[in-house]
Amino acid sequence: KDFTVQALEPGYVQFYSDPKNPKRRYVGIVFNPDDKLPRAPTDPRSRRFGLIDLAAYRGELKKSRKLAMSLRQNNS
């Protein structure tokens, strides 16, 4: 059979069997190729949100503002 899996995030396709229903096979997407499916129900889910590090962003913003102010004072 030919299966097409569409995902909004990049990842790796894994085929796995659920211990509750060993005759049926499932398809899952994982972000890390070392991850194993199925996961235990108590394990946290891995999610990719595309977030940025705000602390680093704000630090760079402060540096650029200081540089801009020093250039502005030197030009005056």
CNS distance restraints for C-alpha pairs under 8 A (distance, minus, plus):
assign (resid   9 and name CA) (resid  48 and name CA) 7.81 0.50 0.50
assign (resid  10 and name CA) (resid  31 and name CA) 7.08 0.50 0.50
assign (resid  11 and name CA) (resid  29 and name CA) 5.97 0.50 0.50
assign (resid  11 and name CA) (resid  30 and name CA) 5.44 0.50 0.50
assign (resid  11 and name CA) (resid  31 and name CA) 4.53 0.50 0.50
assign (resid  11 and name CA) (resid  32 and name CA) 7.12 0.50 0.50
assign (resid  12 and name CA) (resid  29 and name CA) 5.44 0.50 0.50
assign (resid  12 and name CA) (resid  30 and name CA) 5.24 0.50 0.50
assign (resid  12 and name CA) (resid  31 and name CA) 6.15 0.50 0.50
assign (resid  12 and name CA) (resid  32 and name CA) 7.13 0.50 0.50
assign (resid  12 and name CA) (resid  33 and name CA) 6.19 0.50 0.50
assign (resid  13 and name CA) (resid  27 and name CA) 6.88 0.50 0.50
assign (resid  13 and name CA) (resid  28 and name CA) 5.78 0.50 0.50
assign (resid  13 and name CA) (resid  29 and name CA) 4.74 0.50 0.50
assign (resid  13 and name CA) (resid  30 and name CA) 6.60 0.50 0.50
assign (resid  14 and name CA) (resid  27 and name CA) 5.76 0.50 0.50
assign (resid  14 and name CA) (resid  28 and name CA) 5.20 0.50 0.50
assign (resid  14 and name CA) (resid  29 and name CA) 6.16 0.50 0.50
assign (resid  14 and name CA) (resid  30 and name CA) 7.35 0.50 0.50
assign (resid  14 and name CA) (resid  37 and name CA) 7.38 0.50 0.50
assign (resid  15 and name CA) (resid  25 and name CA) 6.68 0.50 0.50
assign (resid  15 and name CA) (resid  26 and name CA) 5.60 0.50 0.50
assign (resid  15 and name CA) (resid  27 and name CA) 4.60 0.50 0.50
assign (resid  15 and name CA) (resid  28 and name CA) 6.30 0.50 0.50
assign (resid  16 and name CA) (resid  25 and name CA) 5.61 0.50 0.50
assign (resid  16 and name CA) (resid  26 and name CA) 5.28 0.50 0.50
assign (resid  16 and name CA) (resid  27 and name CA) 6.39 0.50 0.50
assign (resid  16 and name CA) (resid  28 and name CA) 7.53 0.50 0.50
assign (resid  16 and name CA) (resid  37 and name CA) 6.19 0.50 0.50
assign (resid  16 and name CA) (resid  38 and name CA) 6.77 0.50 0.50
assign (resid  17 and name CA) (resid  21 and name CA) 7.27 0.50 0.50
assign (resid  17 and name CA) (resid  22 and name CA) 5.60 0.50 0.50
assign (resid  17 and name CA) (resid  23 and name CA) 7.44 0.50 0.50
assign (resid  17 and name CA) (resid  24 and name CA) 6.20 0.50 0.50
assign (resid  17 and name CA) (resid  25 and name CA) 4.69 0.50 0.50
assign (resid  17 and name CA) (resid  26 and name CA) 6.00 0.50 0.50
assign (resid  17 and name CA) (resid  38 and name CA) 7.42 0.50 0.50
assign (resid  18 and name CA) (resid  22 and name CA) 5.57 0.50 0.50
assign (resid  18 and name CA) (resid  24 and name CA) 7.24 0.50 0.50
assign (resid  18 and name CA) (resid  25 and name CA) 7.16 0.50 0.50
assign (resid  18 and name CA) (resid  26 and name CA) 7.55 0.50 0.50
assign (resid  18 and name CA) (resid  38 and name CA) 6.50 0.50 0.50
assign (resid  28 and name CA) (resid  37 and name CA) 7.34 0.50 0.50
assign (resid  30 and name CA) (resid  35 and name CA) 6.54 0.50 0.50
assign (resid  31 and name CA) (resid  35 and name CA) 7.72 0.50 0.50
assign (resid  31 and name CA) (resid  46 and name CA) 7.82 0.50 0.50
assign (resid  39 and name CA) (resid  43 and name CA) 6.54 0.50 0.50
assign (resid  52 and name CA) (resid  57 and name CA) 7.76 0.50 0.50
assign (resid  53 and name CA) (resid  57 and name CA) 6.23 0.50 0.50
assign (resid  54 and name CA) (resid  58 and name CA) 5.94 0.50 0.50
assign (resid  55 and name CA) (resid  59 and name CA) 6.18 0.50 0.50
assign (resid  56 and name CA) (resid  60 and name CA) 6.23 0.50 0.50
assign (resid  57 and name CA) (resid  61 and name CA) 6.15 0.50 0.50
assign (resid  58 and name CA) (resid  62 and name CA) 6.18 0.50 0.50
assign (resid  59 and name CA) (resid  63 and name CA) 6.37 0.50 0.50
assign (resid  60 and name CA) (resid  64 and name CA) 6.20 0.50 0.50
assign (resid  61 and name CA) (resid  65 and name CA) 6.18 0.50 0.50
assign (resid  62 and name CA) (resid  66 and name CA) 6.18 0.50 0.50
assign (resid  63 and name CA) (resid  67 and name CA) 6.20 0.50 0.50
assign (resid  64 and name CA) (resid  68 and name CA) 6.09 0.50 0.50
assign (resid  65 and name CA) (resid  69 and name CA) 6.12 0.50 0.50
assign (resid  66 and name CA) (resid  70 and name CA) 6.14 0.50 0.50
assign (resid  67 and name CA) (resid  71 and name CA) 6.16 0.50 0.50
assign (resid  68 and name CA) (resid  72 and name CA) 6.07 0.50 0.50
assign (resid  69 and name CA) (resid  73 and name CA) 6.17 0.50 0.50
assign (resid  70 and name CA) (resid  74 and name CA) 6.18 0.50 0.50
assign (resid  71 and name CA) (resid  75 and name CA) 6.24 0.50 0.50
assign (resid  72 and name CA) (resid  76 and name CA) 6.48 0.50 0.50
